[in-house]
Amino acid sequence: MPKKIAVLAGDGIGPEIVAEAIKVLSFLNTDMNLGLVFENALIGGAAYDAFGTPLPQTTLNLCKNADAVLLGAVGGPKWEPLAHAVRPERGLLGIRSELNLFSNLRPAILYPQLVEASTLKPEVVSGLDLMIVRELTGGIYFGQPRGVHVAENGEKVGINTKIYSESEIRRIAHSAFKIAQKRHKKLCSVDKANVLEVTELWRSVMTEVGKDYPDVQLSHMYVDNAAMQLVRAPKQFDVIVTSNMFGDILSDIAAMLTGSIGMLPSASLDANAKGMYEPIHGSAPDIAGQGIANPLATILSVAMMLRYTFNQPDAAERIERAVNSALDSKVRTADIYSEGMTKVSTSGMGDAVLNALKG
């Protein structure tokens, strides 16, 4: 039976980078007889322009019925004046919530060819390979009450609520421990338990769940220290697990250790490994339409899809090796370009990966 992928190109550079990922995946689909079919739909600003909502019911239905979702990016200044409830980002948050994609995997891997592209010293980041597991459907981004209200004295007050139930913490803990078991068996749980009661509970539940995984070394770290340690000595980490907001921030810090946010994929999984796969870099409206965006994060997101949802590790490894080969050939998009390299377009980088696959 065919396996369906919902393809949501989105806004900004989304259509450009998704096109390259589909080009690579389509070749493998034929070459390895993977049985994948693709169906496109609108999300974000593009969906709002067409339907007046960032997440049309037809798009949501497609995603619910698909085996996996490939997302480009959403948002841009064009839609910033809109009411909060219909901004493009609400479409993304809506899919995460409706599909219960609670476990967000964000690897930060520094390819040896790009050591010089990092802003940190080579000896600090060379060989970096860490995974951030971010809780994705709870916390302050979804908690109630929320909003901007007028107090009795007439002053405006902004309210957001960070809230986690024990069961929410427990399920992301199990997800993170299982990932740590497949790597180097080290898990660092990041919280702010010294000042936030919600993360006191987080730390307590993480410690309790850790008893089920005696082979994994569990440690705890406050989020401010974790941010500092990521730029001081990032290779001390193997797997980091943390809450929605902290994970949002720390994964962007980790992204810059690798030389470019354009290199980093992500996976958002439900309890059955159905997932949405997307680059973490956003819609980059300042370069949209110029054909200079880096598609490698999206291509690597497809590799994660093949590994985690479709259980096709050989196909995933073929893509990852092809990306390595493309970098070895010294082709670079603008974000990772350095002297002596060959600067290529978005499609040029996609072609380099495709040629490596065919080779």
C-alpha positions as CSV (number, residue, x, y, z in Angstrom):
1,M,0.0,0.0,0.0
2,P,1.4,3.4,-0.9
3,K,2.7,5.7,1.9
4,K,1.4,9.2,1.6
5,I,3.5,12.3,2.3
6,A,1.7,15.6,2.8
7,V,3.9,18.3,1.2
8,L,3.3,21.8,2.7
9,A,5.8,24.2,1.0
10,G,4.5,27.2,3.0
11,D,5.9,30.7,2.7
12,G,9.1,32.5,1.9
13,I,11.9,30.2,0.8
14,G,9.7,27.2,1.7
15,P,8.7,26.4,-1.9
16,E,12.3,26.6,-3.1
17,I,13.8,24.3,-0.5
18,V,11.0,21.8,-0.5
19,A,11.3,21.5,-4.3
20,E,14.9,20.3,-3.9
21,A,14.0,17.9,-1.1
22,I,11.2,16.3,-3.2
23,K,13.6,16.1,-6.2
24,V,16.0,14.0,-4.0
25,L,13.3,11.9,-2.4
26,S,11.6,11.3,-5.8
27,F,14.8,9.8,-7.1
28,L,15.2,7.5,-4.1
29,N,11.5,6.6,-4.3
30,T,12.0,5.2,-7.8
31,D,15.5,3.8,-7.3
32,M,14.7,1.9,-4.1
33,N,11.0,1.3,-4.8
34,L,9.9,3.0,-1.5
35,G,6.2,3.2,-2.5
36,L,5.8,6.9,-1.6
37,V,3.2,9.2,-3.0
38,F,3.1,13.0,-2.5
39,E,0.2,15.4,-2.1
40,N,0.5,19.2,-1.9
41,A,-1.5,21.6,0.3
42,L,-1.3,25.2,1.6
43,I,-0.3,26.3,5.0
44,G,0.6,29.6,6.7
45,G,0.5,32.9,4.9
46,A,-0.2,31.2,1.6
47,A,-3.2,29.5,3.0
48,Y,-4.4,32.7,4.7
49,D,-4.2,34.5,1.3
50,A,-6.2,31.8,-0.4
51,F,-8.7,30.7,2.4
52,G,-8.5,33.3,5.2
53,T,-7.0,30.8,7.6
54,P,-3.4,29.6,8.1
55,L,-4.6,26.0,8.5
56,P,-7.5,25.1,6.2
57,Q,-9.5,22.1,7.1
58,T,-8.5,20.4,3.8
59,T,-4.8,20.8,4.8
60,L,-5.5,19.4,8.3
61,N,-7.4,16.5,6.9
62,L,-4.6,15.7,4.5
63,C,-2.0,15.7,7.3
64,K,-4.2,13.5,9.5
65,N,-4.6,11.0,6.7
66,A,-0.9,11.1,5.6
67,D,1.8,8.9,6.9
68,A,4.2,11.9,7.2
69,V,4.3,15.6,6.6
70,L,7.1,17.6,4.9
71,L,7.0,21.3,5.8
72,G,9.0,24.1,4.3
73,A,8.5,27.2,6.4
74,V,5.7,29.7,7.4
75,G,5.5,33.4,8.0
76,G,6.8,36.7,6.9
77,P,6.4,40.5,7.4
78,K,3.4,40.6,5.0
79,W,1.3,38.8,7.6
80,E,2.6,40.3,10.8
81,P,-0.2,42.9,11.0
82,L,-2.8,40.1,11.2
83,A,-4.6,39.2,14.4
84,H,-2.7,36.6,16.4
85,A,-5.2,33.9,15.8
86,V,-4.7,33.9,12.0
87,R,-1.0,34.5,11.7
88,P,0.9,32.0,9.7
89,E,2.6,30.5,12.7
90,R,-0.8,29.4,14.1
91,G,-1.1,27.0,11.2
92,L,2.2,25.3,12.3
93,L,1.2,25.2,15.9
94,G,-2.2,23.9,14.9
95,I,-0.7,20.9,13.1
96,R,1.6,20.1,16.0
97,S,-1.3,20.2,18.4
98,E,-3.9,18.4,16.2
99,L,-1.5,15.6,15.3
100,N,-0.1,15.4,18.8
101,L,3.4,15.8,17.7
102,F,4.9,16.2,21.1
103,S,8.5,15.1,20.6
104,N,10.7,17.4,18.5
105,L,14.1,16.1,17.5
106,R,16.7,18.7,16.5
107,P,20.1,17.3,15.8
108,A,23.1,19.7,15.6
109,I,25.9,18.1,13.6
110,L,28.9,19.9,12.4
111,Y,30.1,18.5,9.1
112,P,33.9,18.4,9.0
113,Q,33.8,20.3,5.7
114,L,32.2,23.3,7.5
115,V,34.3,23.6,10.6
116,E,35.6,26.9,9.4
117,A,32.0,28.2,8.9
118,S,31.3,28.1,12.6
119,T,31.9,31.2,14.6
120,L,33.5,29.2,17.4
121,K,37.0,27.9,17.4
122,P,37.5,24.6,15.5
123,E,38.8,22.8,18.7
124,V,35.6,23.7,20.5
125,V,33.1,22.5,17.8
126,S,35.0,20.0,15.6
127,G,33.2,16.7,15.8
128,L,30.0,18.1,17.3
129,D,27.0,15.7,17.2
130,L,24.3,16.4,19.7
131,M,20.5,16.0,19.8
132,I,18.0,18.3,21.4
133,V,14.7,16.7,22.3
134,R,12.1,19.5,22.7
135,E,8.6,19.0,24.2
136,L,6.4,20.5,21.5
137,T,2.7,20.6,22.4
138,G,2.7,21.9,25.9
139,G,4.3,24.6,28.0
140,I,4.0,28.4,27.6
141,Y,3.1,28.4,23.9
142,F,-0.2,26.6,24.5
143,G,-0.9,27.3,28.2
144,Q,-4.0,29.1,29.3
145,P,-4.8,31.8,30.4
146,R,-3.1,33.9,27.7
147,G,-3.5,37.2,26.0
148,V,-3.3,41.0,26.6
149,H,-5.9,42.3,29.0
150,V,-6.7,45.7,30.5
151,A,-6.4,45.8,34.3
152,E,-8.7,47.6,36.6
153,N,-6.3,50.6,36.6
154,G,-6.5,50.8,32.8
155,E,-3.0,49.4,32.3
156,K,-2.5,46.7,29.7
157,V,-1.2,43.4,31.0
158,G,0.3,40.6,28.9
159,I,-0.3,37.0,30.2
160,N,1.2,33.7,29.1
161,T,1.0,30.5,31.2
162,K,3.7,27.9,31.4
163,I,2.0,24.7,32.4
164,Y,2.9,21.0,32.2
165,S,1.1,17.9,33.5
166,E,3.0,15.0,34.9
167,S,1.9,12.8,31.9
168,E,3.2,15.4,29.4
169,I,6.6,15.4,31.1
170,R,6.6,11.6,31.4
171,R,6.0,10.9,27.7
172,I,8.7,13.3,26.5
173,A,11.1,11.8,29.1
174,H,10.6,8.3,27.7
175,S,11.1,9.6,24.2
176,A,14.4,11.3,25.2
177,F,15.7,8.3,27.2
178,K,15.0,6.0,24.3
179,I,16.9,8.3,21.9
180,A,19.8,8.5,24.4
181,Q,19.9,4.7,24.5
182,K,20.5,4.6,20.7
183,R,23.3,7.2,21.0
184,H,26.0,7.6,23.8
185,K,23.6,7.0,26.7
186,K,24.0,10.5,28.2
187,L,20.9,12.7,28.8
188,C,20.9,16.2,30.2
189,S,17.5,17.5,31.3
190,V,17.4,21.3,31.1
191,D,15.0,23.3,33.4
192,K,14.8,26.3,35.7
193,A,13.8,24.4,38.8
194,N,15.4,27.0,41.1
195,V,12.7,29.6,40.3
196,L,9.9,27.9,38.4
197,E,7.6,25.4,40.1
198,V,6.5,23.9,36.8
199,T,10.1,22.9,36.2
200,E,10.5,21.6,39.7
201,L,7.9,19.1,38.6
202,W,9.8,18.6,35.3
203,R,13.0,17.7,37.2
204,S,11.1,15.4,39.6
205,V,9.4,13.4,36.8
206,M,12.6,13.2,34.8
207,T,14.4,11.7,37.7
208,E,11.7,9.2,38.4
209,V,11.5,8.1,34.7
210,G,15.3,7.8,34.7
211,K,15.0,4.8,37.1
212,D,13.5,2.9,34.1
213,Y,16.7,3.5,32.1
214,P,19.6,2.5,34.3
215,D,21.9,2.4,31.3
216,V,21.5,6.1,30.6
217,Q,23.4,8.7,32.6
218,L,20.9,11.5,33.6
219,S,22.1,14.9,34.6
220,H,20.2,18.2,35.2
221,M,21.2,21.7,34.2
222,Y,19.5,25.2,34.6
223,V,18.7,26.7,31.2
224,D,20.9,29.8,31.6
225,N,23.9,27.6,32.3
226,A,23.0,25.3,29.4
227,A,23.0,28.2,27.1
228,M,26.4,29.2,28.3
229,Q,27.7,25.6,28.1
230,L,26.5,25.2,24.5
231,V,28.9,28.0,23.4
232,R,31.6,27.1,25.9
233,A,32.0,23.4,25.6
234,P,29.1,22.0,23.4
235,K,30.7,18.5,23.0
236,Q,30.0,17.7,26.6
237,F,26.3,17.1,25.5
238,D,24.9,14.0,23.8
239,V,21.1,14.4,24.2
240,I,19.4,17.4,25.8
241,V,15.7,17.2,26.7
242,T,13.8,20.3,27.7
243,S,10.5,22.2,27.5
244,N,8.9,23.9,24.6
245,M,10.2,27.4,25.0
246,F,13.7,26.5,26.3
247,G,14.1,24.0,23.4
248,D,13.1,26.7,20.9
249,I,15.9,28.9,22.2
250,L,18.6,26.3,22.8
251,S,18.2,24.6,19.4
252,D,18.8,27.9,17.7
253,I,22.0,28.4,19.7
254,A,23.1,24.9,18.8
255,A,22.3,25.7,15.1
256,M,24.9,28.4,15.0
257,L,27.6,26.1,16.3
258,T,27.3,24.2,13.1
259,G,28.1,27.1,10.9
260,S,24.7,27.7,9.5
261,I,21.1,27.3,10.6
262,G,20.5,26.3,7.0
263,M,22.1,22.9,7.7
264,L,19.8,21.6,10.5
265,P,16.8,19.4,10.0
266,S,14.1,18.5,12.6
267,A,11.5,15.8,13.2
268,S,8.3,16.2,15.3
269,L,6.9,12.8,16.2
270,D,3.7,11.4,17.8
271,A,3.6,8.3,20.0
272,N,3.6,6.1,16.9
273,A,6.5,7.8,15.1
274,K,4.2,9.5,12.6
275,G,6.0,12.8,12.1
276,M,6.3,16.2,10.5
277,Y,9.7,17.0,9.1
278,E,11.0,20.5,8.6
279,P,14.2,22.6,8.6
280,I,14.5,24.8,11.7
281,H,15.6,28.0,9.9
282,G,12.2,29.6,9.1
283,S,10.9,31.3,6.0
284,A,13.8,33.8,5.5
285,P,11.6,36.3,3.6
286,D,14.6,38.6,3.0
287,I,16.1,36.0,0.5
288,A,12.8,34.4,-0.8
289,G,12.6,34.1,-4.5
290,Q,16.3,34.7,-5.1
291,G,17.3,31.1,-5.5
292,I,20.1,31.3,-2.9
293,A,18.6,29.5,0.1
294,N,20.3,26.4,1.4
295,P,18.1,23.3,0.9
296,L,20.3,20.9,2.8
297,A,18.4,21.2,6.1
298,T,15.2,20.2,4.2
299,I,16.9,17.4,2.4
300,L,18.3,16.1,5.7
301,S,14.8,16.4,7.2
302,V,13.7,14.0,4.5
303,A,16.5,11.6,5.6
304,M,15.0,11.8,9.2
305,M,11.6,11.0,7.7
306,L,12.9,7.9,6.1
307,R,14.6,6.8,9.3
308,Y,12.0,7.6,12.0
309,T,8.6,7.2,10.2
310,F,9.2,4.9,7.3
311,N,11.9,2.7,8.9
312,Q,14.2,3.0,5.9
313,P,17.6,3.6,7.5
314,D,19.5,2.5,4.3
315,A,17.7,5.2,2.3
316,A,18.3,7.8,5.0
317,E,22.0,7.0,5.1
318,R,22.2,7.3,1.3
319,I,20.9,10.9,1.6
320,E,23.3,11.7,4.4
321,R,26.3,10.3,2.5
322,A,25.2,12.2,-0.6
323,V,25.1,15.5,1.4
324,N,28.6,14.7,2.6
325,S,29.7,14.0,-0.9
326,A,28.2,17.3,-2.2
327,L,30.1,19.2,0.5
328,D,33.3,17.3,-0.4
329,S,32.9,18.6,-3.9
330,K,33.2,22.1,-2.5
331,V,29.9,23.5,-3.7
332,R,28.3,25.9,-1.3
333,T,25.2,28.1,-1.1
334,A,25.8,31.6,0.1
335,D,25.3,30.9,3.8
336,I,28.2,28.4,4.0
337,Y,30.4,29.9,1.2
338,S,34.0,30.6,1.9
339,E,36.9,31.5,-0.4
340,G,38.0,28.7,-2.7
341,M,34.6,27.1,-2.8
342,T,32.1,27.1,-5.7
343,K,29.0,29.2,-5.0
344,V,25.8,27.6,-6.2
345,S,22.1,28.3,-6.2
346,T,19.4,26.5,-4.2
347,S,18.7,24.2,-7.2
348,G,22.5,23.8,-7.8
349,M,22.9,22.4,-4.3
350,G,20.0,20.1,-4.8
351,D,21.6,18.9,-8.1
352,A,24.9,18.2,-6.3
353,V,23.1,16.0,-3.8
354,L,21.2,14.3,-6.5
355,N,24.3,13.7,-8.6
356,A,26.0,12.2,-5.6
357,L,23.1,9.8,-5.1
358,K,23.2,8.8,-8.7
359,G,27.0,8.4,-8.6
